[in-house]
Amino acid sequence: MTLHDRISLTWRYGKAQLLIGAVYNLVCMNYLLSGISYTFFVDCFIVKVLVTAITMYLASKFRNRDSLSLCL
């Protein structure tokens, strides 16, 4: 698999997450440039890493919708 194929697949299946992450980064940079403290930027980065990890876990856990088993 070539690098172009990997980029193409990433864009195809992760487009929403990439776009949301980019908007989040732009908002954080705007706050940083407008004078909000550096610690706010670090906190935003930590929250983004945690949310991304949770999103990736849930996406891999529930990839096949037919295999979901609900325990009642």
mmCIF file of the N, C-alpha and C atoms, coordinates in Angstrom:
data_MODEL
# 
_entry.id   MODEL 
# 
loop_
_atom_site.group_PDB 
_atom_site.id 
_atom_site.type_symbol 
_atom_site.label_atom_id 
_atom_site.label_alt_id 
_atom_site.label_comp_id 
_atom_site.label_asym_id 
_atom_site.label_entity_id 
_atom_site.label_seq_id 
_atom_site.pdbx_PDB_ins_code 
_atom_site.Cartn_x 
_atom_site.Cartn_y 
_atom_site.Cartn_z 
_atom_site.occupancy 
_atom_site.B_iso_or_equiv 
_atom_site.pdbx_formal_charge 
_atom_site.auth_seq_id 
_atom_site.auth_comp_id 
_atom_site.auth_asym_id 
_atom_site.auth_atom_id 
_atom_site.pdbx_PDB_model_num 
ATOM 1   N N  . MET A 1 1  ? 0.844   -1.163 0.000  1.00 0.00 ? 1  MET A N  1 
ATOM 2   C CA . MET A 1 1  ? 0.000   0.000  0.000  1.00 0.00 ? 1  MET A CA 1 
ATOM 3   C C  . MET A 1 1  ? 0.901   1.242  0.000  1.00 0.00 ? 1  MET A C  1 
ATOM 4   N N  . THR A 1 2  ? 0.646   2.121  -0.908 1.00 0.00 ? 2  THR A N  1 
ATOM 5   C CA . THR A 1 2  ? 1.473   3.318  -1.038 1.00 0.00 ? 2  THR A CA 1 
ATOM 6   C C  . THR A 1 2  ? 0.983   4.405  -0.095 1.00 0.00 ? 2  THR A C  1 
ATOM 7   N N  . LEU A 1 3  ? 1.796   5.433  0.044  1.00 0.00 ? 3  LEU A N  1 
ATOM 8   C CA . LEU A 1 3  ? 1.436   6.560  0.896  1.00 0.00 ? 3  LEU A CA 1 
ATOM 9   C C  . LEU A 1 3  ? 0.182   7.251  0.374  1.00 0.00 ? 3  LEU A C  1 
ATOM 10  N N  . HIS A 1 4  ? 0.068   7.355  -0.934 1.00 0.00 ? 4  HIS A N  1 
ATOM 11  C CA . HIS A 1 4  ? -1.121  7.983  -1.528 1.00 0.00 ? 4  HIS A CA 1 
ATOM 12  C C  . HIS A 1 4  ? -2.382  7.193  -1.178 1.00 0.00 ? 4  HIS A C  1 
ATOM 13  N N  . ASP A 1 5  ? -2.304  5.866  -1.208 1.00 0.00 ? 5  ASP A N  1 
ATOM 14  C CA . ASP A 1 5  ? -3.452  5.031  -0.841 1.00 0.00 ? 5  ASP A CA 1 
ATOM 15  C C  . ASP A 1 5  ? -3.839  5.241  0.619  1.00 0.00 ? 5  ASP A C  1 
ATOM 16  N N  . ARG A 1 6  ? -2.852  5.328  1.486  1.00 0.00 ? 6  ARG A N  1 
ATOM 17  C CA . ARG A 1 6  ? -3.137  5.533  2.912  1.00 0.00 ? 6  ARG A CA 1 
ATOM 18  C C  . ARG A 1 6  ? -3.787  6.894  3.155  1.00 0.00 ? 6  ARG A C  1 
ATOM 19  N N  . ILE A 1 7  ? -3.276  7.910  2.490  1.00 0.00 ? 7  ILE A N  1 
ATOM 20  C CA . ILE A 1 7  ? -3.864  9.247  2.638  1.00 0.00 ? 7  ILE A CA 1 
ATOM 21  C C  . ILE A 1 7  ? -5.289  9.253  2.096  1.00 0.00 ? 7  ILE A C  1 
ATOM 22  N N  . SER A 1 8  ? -5.506  8.598  0.984  1.00 0.00 ? 8  SER A N  1 
ATOM 23  C CA . SER A 1 8  ? -6.835  8.531  0.389  1.00 0.00 ? 8  SER A CA 1 
ATOM 24  C C  . SER A 1 8  ? -7.824  7.818  1.309  1.00 0.00 ? 8  SER A C  1 
ATOM 25  N N  . LEU A 1 9  ? -7.409  6.709  1.896  1.00 0.00 ? 9  LEU A N  1 
ATOM 26  C CA . LEU A 1 9  ? -8.284  5.983  2.817  1.00 0.00 ? 9  LEU A CA 1 
ATOM 27  C C  . LEU A 1 9  ? -8.547  6.772  4.091  1.00 0.00 ? 9  LEU A C  1 
ATOM 28  N N  . THR A 1 10 ? -7.525  7.452  4.584  1.00 0.00 ? 10 THR A N  1 
ATOM 29  C CA . THR A 1 10 ? -7.709  8.271  5.775  1.00 0.00 ? 10 THR A CA 1 
ATOM 30  C C  . THR A 1 10 ? -8.702  9.382  5.509  1.00 0.00 ? 10 THR A C  1 
ATOM 31  N N  . TRP A 1 11 ? -8.590  10.024 4.370  1.00 0.00 ? 11 TRP A N  1 
ATOM 32  C CA . TRP A 1 11 ? -9.524  11.100 4.028  1.00 0.00 ? 11 TRP A CA 1 
ATOM 33  C C  . TRP A 1 11 ? -10.933 10.546 3.814  1.00 0.00 ? 11 TRP A C  1 
ATOM 34  N N  . ARG A 1 12 ? -11.049 9.381  3.201  1.00 0.00 ? 12 ARG A N  1 
ATOM 35  C CA . ARG A 1 12 ? -12.362 8.805  2.920  1.00 0.00 ? 12 ARG A CA 1 
ATOM 36  C C  . ARG A 1 12 ? -13.110 8.435  4.193  1.00 0.00 ? 12 ARG A C  1 
ATOM 37  N N  . TYR A 1 13 ? -12.427 7.771  5.131  1.00 0.00 ? 13 TYR A N  1 
ATOM 38  C CA . TYR A 1 13 ? -13.114 7.248  6.308  1.00 0.00 ? 13 TYR A CA 1 
ATOM 39  C C  . TYR A 1 13 ? -12.945 8.110  7.552  1.00 0.00 ? 13 TYR A C  1 
ATOM 40  N N  . GLY A 1 14 ? -12.050 9.089  7.540  1.00 0.00 ? 14 GLY A N  1 
ATOM 41  C CA . GLY A 1 14 ? -11.854 9.918  8.708  1.00 0.00 ? 14 GLY A CA 1 
ATOM 42  C C  . GLY A 1 14 ? -12.049 11.387 8.439  1.00 0.00 ? 14 GLY A C  1 
ATOM 43  N N  . LYS A 1 15 ? -12.759 11.702 7.355  1.00 0.00 ? 15 LYS A N  1 
ATOM 44  C CA . LYS A 1 15 ? -12.932 13.098 6.940  1.00 0.00 ? 15 LYS A CA 1 
ATOM 45  C C  . LYS A 1 15 ? -13.591 13.936 8.030  1.00 0.00 ? 15 LYS A C  1 
ATOM 46  N N  . ALA A 1 16 ? -14.640 13.437 8.633  1.00 0.00 ? 16 ALA A N  1 
ATOM 47  C CA . ALA A 1 16 ? -15.359 14.208 9.651  1.00 0.00 ? 16 ALA A CA 1 
ATOM 48  C C  . ALA A 1 16 ? -14.462 14.478 10.853 1.00 0.00 ? 16 ALA A C  1 
ATOM 49  N N  . GLN A 1 17 ? -13.749 13.473 11.307 1.00 0.00 ? 17 GLN A N  1 
ATOM 50  C CA . GLN A 1 17 ? -12.881 13.663 12.468 1.00 0.00 ? 17 GLN A CA 1 
ATOM 51  C C  . GLN A 1 17 ? -11.736 14.625 12.154 1.00 0.00 ? 17 GLN A C  1 
ATOM 52  N N  . LEU A 1 18 ? -11.178 14.537 10.960 1.00 0.00 ? 18 LEU A N  1 
ATOM 53  C CA . LEU A 1 18 ? -10.105 15.460 10.574 1.00 0.00 ? 18 LEU A CA 1 
ATOM 54  C C  . LEU A 1 18 ? -10.607 16.898 10.502 1.00 0.00 ? 18 LEU A C  1 
ATOM 55  N N  . LEU A 1 19 ? -11.790 17.103 9.949  1.00 0.00 ? 19 LEU A N  1 
ATOM 56  C CA . LEU A 1 19 ? -12.333 18.451 9.831  1.00 0.00 ? 19 LEU A CA 1 
ATOM 57  C C  . LEU A 1 19 ? -12.702 19.031 11.194 1.00 0.00 ? 19 LEU A C  1 
ATOM 58  N N  . ILE A 1 20 ? -13.300 18.215 12.053 1.00 0.00 ? 20 ILE A N  1 
ATOM 59  C CA . ILE A 1 20 ? -13.641 18.683 13.401 1.00 0.00 ? 20 ILE A CA 1 
ATOM 60  C C  . ILE A 1 20 ? -12.379 19.029 14.176 1.00 0.00 ? 20 ILE A C  1 
ATOM 61  N N  . GLY A 1 21 ? -11.347 18.203 14.038 1.00 0.00 ? 21 GLY A N  1 
ATOM 62  C CA . GLY A 1 21 ? -10.081 18.483 14.707 1.00 0.00 ? 21 GLY A CA 1 
ATOM 63  C C  . GLY A 1 21 ? -9.443  19.765 14.201 1.00 0.00 ? 21 GLY A C  1 
ATOM 64  N N  . ALA A 1 22 ? -9.536  20.014 12.902 1.00 0.00 ? 22 ALA A N  1 
ATOM 65  C CA . ALA A 1 22 ? -8.960  21.237 12.336 1.00 0.00 ? 22 ALA A CA 1 
ATOM 66  C C  . ALA A 1 22 ? -9.695  22.474 12.841 1.00 0.00 ? 22 ALA A C  1 
ATOM 67  N N  . VAL A 1 23 ? -11.009 22.407 12.902 1.00 0.00 ? 23 VAL A N  1 
ATOM 68  C CA . VAL A 1 23 ? -11.789 23.541 13.417 1.00 0.00 ? 23 VAL A CA 1 
ATOM 69  C C  . VAL A 1 23 ? -11.452 23.774 14.892 1.00 0.00 ? 23 VAL A C  1 
ATOM 70  N N  . TYR A 1 24 ? -11.334 22.700 15.645 1.00 0.00 ? 24 TYR A N  1 
ATOM 71  C CA . TYR A 1 24 ? -10.979 22.809 17.068 1.00 0.00 ? 24 TYR A CA 1 
ATOM 72  C C  . TYR A 1 24 ? -9.612  23.472 17.229 1.00 0.00 ? 24 TYR A C  1 
ATOM 73  N N  . ASN A 1 25 ? -8.654  23.072 16.400 1.00 0.00 ? 25 ASN A N  1 
ATOM 74  C CA . ASN A 1 25 ? -7.322  23.681 16.460 1.00 0.00 ? 25 ASN A CA 1 
ATOM 75  C C  . ASN A 1 25 ? -7.370  25.169 16.120 1.00 0.00 ? 25 ASN A C  1 
ATOM 76  N N  . LEU A 1 26 ? -8.147  25.528 15.119 1.00 0.00 ? 26 LEU A N  1 
ATOM 77  C CA . LEU A 1 26 ? -8.253  26.935 14.740 1.00 0.00 ? 26 LEU A CA 1 
ATOM 78  C C  . LEU A 1 26 ? -8.883  27.777 15.847 1.00 0.00 ? 26 LEU A C  1 
ATOM 79  N N  . VAL A 1 27 ? -9.897  27.244 16.505 1.00 0.00 ? 27 VAL A N  1 
ATOM 80  C CA . VAL A 1 27 ? -10.528 27.966 17.612 1.00 0.00 ? 27 VAL A CA 1 
ATOM 81  C C  . VAL A 1 27 ? -9.532  28.144 18.758 1.00 0.00 ? 27 VAL A C  1 
ATOM 82  N N  . CYS A 1 28 ? -8.791  27.089 19.085 1.00 0.00 ? 28 CYS A N  1 
ATOM 83  C CA . CYS A 1 28 ? -7.794  27.190 20.158 1.00 0.00 ? 28 CYS A CA 1 
ATOM 84  C C  . CYS A 1 28 ? -6.695  28.189 19.800 1.00 0.00 ? 28 CYS A C  1 
ATOM 85  N N  . MET A 1 29 ? -6.244  28.183 18.562 1.00 0.00 ? 29 MET A N  1 
ATOM 86  C CA . MET A 1 29 ? -5.220  29.137 18.151 1.00 0.00 ? 29 MET A CA 1 
ATOM 87  C C  . MET A 1 29 ? -5.747  30.568 18.200 1.00 0.00 ? 29 MET A C  1 
ATOM 88  N N  . ASN A 1 30 ? -7.014  30.750 17.859 1.00 0.00 ? 30 ASN A N  1 
ATOM 89  C CA . ASN A 1 30 ? -7.624  32.074 17.934 1.00 0.00 ? 30 ASN A CA 1 
ATOM 90  C C  . ASN A 1 30 ? -7.632  32.575 19.372 1.00 0.00 ? 30 ASN A C  1 
ATOM 91  N N  . TYR A 1 31 ? -8.014  31.705 20.302 1.00 0.00 ? 31 TYR A N  1 
ATOM 92  C CA . TYR A 1 31 ? -7.991  32.088 21.716 1.00 0.00 ? 31 TYR A CA 1 
ATOM 93  C C  . TYR A 1 31 ? -6.578  32.386 22.186 1.00 0.00 ? 31 TYR A C  1 
ATOM 94  N N  . LEU A 1 32 ? -5.622  31.579 21.743 1.00 0.00 ? 32 LEU A N  1 
ATOM 95  C CA . LEU A 1 32 ? -4.238  31.789 22.150 1.00 0.00 ? 32 LEU A CA 1 
ATOM 96  C C  . LEU A 1 32 ? -3.712  33.118 21.629 1.00 0.00 ? 32 LEU A C  1 
ATOM 97  N N  . LEU A 1 33 ? -4.019  33.447 20.389 1.00 0.00 ? 33 LEU A N  1 
ATOM 98  C CA . LEU A 1 33 ? -3.540  34.693 19.799 1.00 0.00 ? 33 LEU A CA 1 
ATOM 99  C C  . LEU A 1 33 ? -4.256  35.928 20.350 1.00 0.00 ? 33 LEU A C  1 
ATOM 100 N N  . SER A 1 34 ? -5.466  35.722 20.871 1.00 0.00 ? 34 SER A N  1 
ATOM 101 C CA . SER A 1 34 ? -6.209  36.867 21.404 1.00 0.00 ? 34 SER A CA 1 
ATOM 102 C C  . SER A 1 34 ? -5.815  37.204 22.835 1.00 0.00 ? 34 SER A C  1 
ATOM 103 N N  . GLY A 1 35 ? -4.903  36.462 23.419 1.00 0.00 ? 35 GLY A N  1 
ATOM 104 C CA . GLY A 1 35 ? -4.387  36.851 24.728 1.00 0.00 ? 35 GLY A CA 1 
ATOM 105 C C  . GLY A 1 35 ? -4.722  35.909 25.856 1.00 0.00 ? 35 GLY A C  1 
ATOM 106 N N  . ILE A 1 36 ? -5.424  34.830 25.586 1.00 0.00 ? 36 ILE A N  1 
ATOM 107 C CA . ILE A 1 36 ? -5.714  33.864 26.651 1.00 0.00 ? 36 ILE A CA 1 
ATOM 108 C C  . ILE A 1 36 ? -4.421  33.132 26.976 1.00 0.00 ? 36 ILE A C  1 
ATOM 109 N N  . SER A 1 37 ? -4.257  32.751 28.211 1.00 0.00 ? 37 SER A N  1 
ATOM 110 C CA . SER A 1 37 ? -2.988  32.196 28.688 1.00 0.00 ? 37 SER A CA 1 
ATOM 111 C C  . SER A 1 37 ? -2.600  30.903 27.980 1.00 0.00 ? 37 SER A C  1 
ATOM 112 N N  . TYR A 1 38 ? -1.328  30.607 28.052 1.00 0.00 ? 38 TYR A N  1 
ATOM 113 C CA . TYR A 1 38 ? -0.765  29.416 27.426 1.00 0.00 ? 38 TYR A CA 1 
ATOM 114 C C  . TYR A 1 38 ? -1.318  28.141 28.059 1.00 0.00 ? 38 TYR A C  1 
ATOM 115 N N  . THR A 1 39 ? -1.643  28.180 29.342 1.00 0.00 ? 39 THR A N  1 
ATOM 116 C CA . THR A 1 39 ? -2.164  26.976 30.002 1.00 0.00 ? 39 THR A CA 1 
ATOM 117 C C  . THR A 1 39 ? -3.505  26.564 29.412 1.00 0.00 ? 39 THR A C  1 
ATOM 118 N N  . PHE A 1 40 ? -4.296  27.525 28.941 1.00 0.00 ? 40 PHE A N  1 
ATOM 119 C CA . PHE A 1 40 ? -5.560  27.199 28.281 1.00 0.00 ? 40 PHE A CA 1 
ATOM 120 C C  . PHE A 1 40 ? -5.310  26.369 27.033 1.00 0.00 ? 40 PHE A C  1 
ATOM 121 N N  . PHE A 1 41 ? -4.284  26.741 26.287 1.00 0.00 ? 41 PHE A N  1 
ATOM 122 C CA . PHE A 1 41 ? -3.952  26.018 25.066 1.00 0.00 ? 41 PHE A CA 1 
ATOM 123 C C  . PHE A 1 41 ? -3.521  24.587 25.387 1.00 0.00 ? 41 PHE A C  1 
ATOM 124 N N  . VAL A 1 42 ? -2.741  24.415 26.433 1.00 0.00 ? 42 VAL A N  1 
ATOM 125 C CA . VAL A 1 42 ? -2.308  23.083 26.846 1.00 0.00 ? 42 VAL A CA 1 
ATOM 126 C C  . VAL A 1 42 ? -3.508  22.246 27.284 1.00 0.00 ? 42 VAL A C  1 
ATOM 127 N N  . ASP A 1 43 ? -4.423  22.851 28.022 1.00 0.00 ? 43 ASP A N  1 
ATOM 128 C CA . ASP A 1 43 ? -5.638  22.144 28.437 1.00 0.00 ? 43 ASP A CA 1 
ATOM 129 C C  . ASP A 1 43 ? -6.470  21.728 27.231 1.00 0.00 ? 43 ASP A C  1 
ATOM 130 N N  . CYS A 1 44 ? -6.584  22.605 26.244 1.00 0.00 ? 44 CYS A N  1 
ATOM 131 C CA . CYS A 1 44 ? -7.323  22.260 25.023 1.00 0.00 ? 44 CYS A CA 1 
ATOM 132 C C  . CYS A 1 44 ? -6.683  21.076 24.309 1.00 0.00 ? 44 CYS A C  1 
ATOM 133 N N  . PHE A 1 45 ? -5.360  21.050 24.267 1.00 0.00 ? 45 PHE A N  1 
ATOM 134 C CA . PHE A 1 45 ? -4.663  19.944 23.621 1.00 0.00 ? 45 PHE A CA 1 
ATOM 135 C C  . PHE A 1 45 ? -4.915  18.633 24.355 1.00 0.00 ? 45 PHE A C  1 
ATOM 136 N N  . ILE A 1 46 ? -4.869  18.666 25.677 1.00 0.00 ? 46 ILE A N  1 
ATOM 137 C CA . ILE A 1 46 ? -5.106  17.449 26.465 1.00 0.00 ? 46 ILE A CA 1 
ATOM 138 C C  . ILE A 1 46 ? -6.527  16.941 26.246 1.00 0.00 ? 46 ILE A C  1 
ATOM 139 N N  . VAL A 1 47 ? -7.491  17.846 26.249 1.00 0.00 ? 47 VAL A N  1 
ATOM 140 C CA . VAL A 1 47 ? -8.883  17.446 26.010 1.00 0.00 ? 47 VAL A CA 1 
ATOM 141 C C  . VAL A 1 47 ? -9.033  16.866 24.613 1.00 0.00 ? 47 VAL A C  1 
ATOM 142 N N  . LYS A 1 48 ? -8.370  17.458 23.629 1.00 0.00 ? 48 LYS A N  1 
ATOM 143 C CA . LYS A 1 48 ? -8.469  16.952 22.258 1.00 0.00 ? 48 LYS A CA 1 
ATOM 144 C C  . LYS A 1 48 ? -7.899  15.543 22.155 1.00 0.00 ? 48 LYS A C  1 
ATOM 145 N N  . VAL A 1 49 ? -6.770  15.297 22.807 1.00 0.00 ? 49 VAL A N  1 
ATOM 146 C CA . VAL A 1 49 ? -6.171  13.961 22.776 1.00 0.00 ? 49 VAL A CA 1 
ATOM 147 C C  . VAL A 1 49 ? -7.112  12.944 23.411 1.00 0.00 ? 49 VAL A C  1 
ATOM 148 N N  . LEU A 1 50 ? -7.713  13.289 24.537 1.00 0.00 ? 50 LEU A N  1 
ATOM 149 C CA . LEU A 1 50 ? -8.640  12.365 25.203 1.00 0.00 ? 50 LEU A CA 1 
ATOM 150 C C  . LEU A 1 50 ? -9.879  12.095 24.352 1.00 0.00 ? 50 LEU A C  1 
ATOM 151 N N  . VAL A 1 51 ? -10.449 13.141 23.775 1.00 0.00 ? 51 VAL A N  1 
ATOM 152 C CA . VAL A 1 51 ? -11.655 12.964 22.948 1.00 0.00 ? 51 VAL A CA 1 
ATOM 153 C C  . VAL A 1 51 ? -11.335 12.143 21.697 1.00 0.00 ? 51 VAL A C  1 
ATOM 154 N N  . THR A 1 52 ? -10.185 12.385 21.098 1.00 0.00 ? 52 THR A N  1 
ATOM 155 C CA . THR A 1 52 ? -9.782  11.615 19.922 1.00 0.00 ? 52 THR A CA 1 
ATOM 156 C C  . THR A 1 52 ? -9.594  10.143 20.277 1.00 0.00 ? 52 THR A C  1 
ATOM 157 N N  . ALA A 1 53 ? -8.978  9.869  21.416 1.00 0.00 ? 53 ALA A N  1 
ATOM 158 C CA . ALA A 1 53 ? -8.784  8.483  21.841 1.00 0.00 ? 53 ALA A CA 1 
ATOM 159 C C  . ALA A 1 53 ? -10.120 7.785  22.086 1.00 0.00 ? 53 ALA A C  1 
ATOM 160 N N  . ILE A 1 54 ? -11.044 8.465  22.725 1.00 0.00 ? 54 ILE A N  1 
ATOM 161 C CA . ILE A 1 54 ? -12.362 7.883  22.981 1.00 0.00 ? 54 ILE A CA 1 
ATOM 162 C C  . ILE A 1 54 ? -13.108 7.653  21.675 1.00 0.00 ? 54 ILE A C  1 
ATOM 163 N N  . THR A 1 55 ? -13.039 8.609  20.756 1.00 0.00 ? 55 THR A N  1 
ATOM 164 C CA . THR A 1 55 ? -13.702 8.468  19.463 1.00 0.00 ? 55 THR A CA 1 
ATOM 165 C C  . THR A 1 55 ? -13.136 7.289  18.678 1.00 0.00 ? 55 THR A C  1 
ATOM 166 N N  . MET A 1 56 ? -11.819 7.167  18.663 1.00 0.00 ? 56 MET A N  1 
ATOM 167 C CA . MET A 1 56 ? -11.207 6.053  17.935 1.00 0.00 ? 56 MET A CA 1 
ATOM 168 C C  . MET A 1 56 ? -11.563 4.710  18.572 1.00 0.00 ? 56 MET A C  1 
ATOM 169 N N  . TYR A 1 57 ? -11.625 4.650  19.895 1.00 0.00 ? 57 TYR A N  1 
ATOM 170 C CA . TYR A 1 57 ? -12.017 3.419  20.572 1.00 0.00 ? 57 TYR A CA 1 
ATOM 171 C C  . TYR A 1 57 ? -13.460 3.045  20.218 1.00 0.00 ? 57 TYR A C  1 
ATOM 172 N N  . LEU A 1 58 ? -14.353 4.010  20.296 1.00 0.00 ? 58 LEU A N  1 
ATOM 173 C CA . LEU A 1 58 ? -15.759 3.709  19.990 1.00 0.00 ? 58 LEU A CA 1 
ATOM 174 C C  . LEU A 1 58 ? -15.950 3.341  18.533 1.00 0.00 ? 58 LEU A C  1 
ATOM 175 N N  . ALA A 1 59 ? -15.226 3.977  17.636 1.00 0.00 ? 59 ALA A N  1 
ATOM 176 C CA . ALA A 1 59 ? -15.331 3.646  16.212 1.00 0.00 ? 59 ALA A CA 1 
ATOM 177 C C  . ALA A 1 59 ? -14.853 2.228  15.951 1.00 0.00 ? 59 ALA A C  1 
ATOM 178 N N  . SER A 1 60 ? -13.779 1.816  16.620 1.00 0.00 ? 60 SER A N  1 
ATOM 179 C CA . SER A 1 60 ? -13.288 0.447  16.410 1.00 0.00 ? 60 SER A CA 1 
ATOM 180 C C  . SER A 1 60 ? -14.168 -0.573 17.116 1.00 0.00 ? 60 SER A C  1 
ATOM 181 N N  . LYS A 1 61 ? -14.751 -0.199 18.247 1.00 0.00 ? 61 LYS A N  1 
ATOM 182 C CA . LYS A 1 61 ? -15.593 -1.127 19.014 1.00 0.00 ? 61 LYS A CA 1 
ATOM 183 C C  . LYS A 1 61 ? -16.902 -1.420 18.279 1.00 0.00 ? 61 LYS A C  1 
ATOM 184 N N  . PHE A 1 62 ? -17.504 -0.402 17.692 1.00 0.00 ? 62 PHE A N  1 
ATOM 185 C CA . PHE A 1 62 ? -18.821 -0.558 17.073 1.00 0.00 ? 62 PHE A CA 1 
ATOM 186 C C  . PHE A 1 62 ? -18.753 -0.461 15.555 1.00 0.00 ? 62 PHE A C  1 
ATOM 187 N N  . ARG A 1 63 ? -17.672 -0.920 14.971 1.00 0.00 ? 63 ARG A N  1 
ATOM 188 C CA . ARG A 1 63 ? -17.512 -0.851 13.520 1.00 0.00 ? 63 ARG A CA 1 
ATOM 189 C C  . ARG A 1 63 ? -18.562 -1.702 12.805 1.00 0.00 ? 63 ARG A C  1 
ATOM 190 N N  . ASN A 1 64 ? -18.750 -2.923 13.243 1.00 0.00 ? 64 ASN A N  1 
ATOM 191 C CA . ASN A 1 64 ? -19.721 -3.814 12.619 1.00 0.00 ? 64 ASN A CA 1 
ATOM 192 C C  . ASN A 1 64 ? -21.012 -3.730 13.412 1.00 0.00 ? 64 ASN A C  1 
ATOM 193 N N  . ARG A 1 65 ? -22.018 -3.068 12.883 1.00 0.00 ? 65 ARG A N  1 
ATOM 194 C CA . ARG A 1 65 ? -23.261 -2.851 13.607 1.00 0.00 ? 65 ARG A CA 1 
ATOM 195 C C  . ARG A 1 65 ? -24.038 -4.138 13.827 1.00 0.00 ? 65 ARG A C  1 
ATOM 196 N N  . ASP A 1 66 ? -23.836 -5.128 12.972 1.00 0.00 ? 66 ASP A N  1 
ATOM 197 C CA . ASP A 1 66 ? -24.556 -6.382 13.132 1.00 0.00 ? 66 ASP A CA 1 
ATOM 198 C C  . ASP A 1 66 ? -24.036 -7.199 14.301 1.00 0.00 ? 66 ASP A C  1 
ATOM 199 N N  . SER A 1 67 ? -22.829 -6.929 14.750 1.00 0.00 ? 67 SER A N  1 
ATOM 200 C CA . SER A 1 67 ? -22.255 -7.731 15.824 1.00 0.00 ? 67 SER A CA 1 
ATOM 201 C C  . SER A 1 67 ? -22.462 -7.115 17.202 1.00 0.00 ? 67 SER A C  1 
ATOM 202 N N  . LEU A 1 68 ? -23.241 -6.065 17.293 1.00 0.00 ? 68 LEU A N  1 
ATOM 203 C CA . LEU A 1 68 ? -23.502 -5.467 18.602 1.00 0.00 ? 68 LEU A CA 1 
ATOM 204 C C  . LEU A 1 68 ? -24.384 -6.383 19.433 1.00 0.00 ? 68 LEU A C  1 
ATOM 205 N N  . SER A 1 69 ? -24.002 -6.565 20.649 1.00 0.00 ? 69 SER A N  1 
ATOM 206 C CA . SER A 1 69 ? -24.843 -7.351 21.552 1.00 0.00 ? 69 SER A CA 1 
ATOM 207 C C  . SER A 1 69 ? -25.126 -6.492 22.760 1.00 0.00 ? 69 SER A C  1 
ATOM 208 N N  . LEU A 1 70 ? -26.385 -6.251 23.006 1.00 0.00 ? 70 LEU A N  1 
ATOM 209 C CA . LEU A 1 70 ? -26.782 -5.423 24.140 1.00 0.00 ? 70 LEU A CA 1 
ATOM 210 C C  . LEU A 1 70 ? -27.089 -6.315 25.320 1.00 0.00 ? 70 LEU A C  1 
ATOM 211 N N  . CYS A 1 71 ? -26.450 -6.040 26.415 1.00 0.00 ? 71 CYS A N  1 
ATOM 212 C CA . CYS A 1 71 ? -26.678 -6.813 27.636 1.00 0.00 ? 71 CYS A CA 1 
ATOM 213 C C  . CYS A 1 71 ? -27.739 -6.097 28.453 1.00 0.00 ? 71 CYS A C  1 
ATOM 214 N N  . LEU A 1 72 ? -28.875 -6.725 28.615 1.00 0.00 ? 72 LEU A N  1 
ATOM 215 C CA . LEU A 1 72 ? -29.957 -6.129 29.390 1.00 0.00 ? 72 LEU A CA 1 
ATOM 216 C C  . LEU A 1 72 ? -30.128 -6.835 30.694 1.00 0.00 ? 72 LEU A C  1 
# 
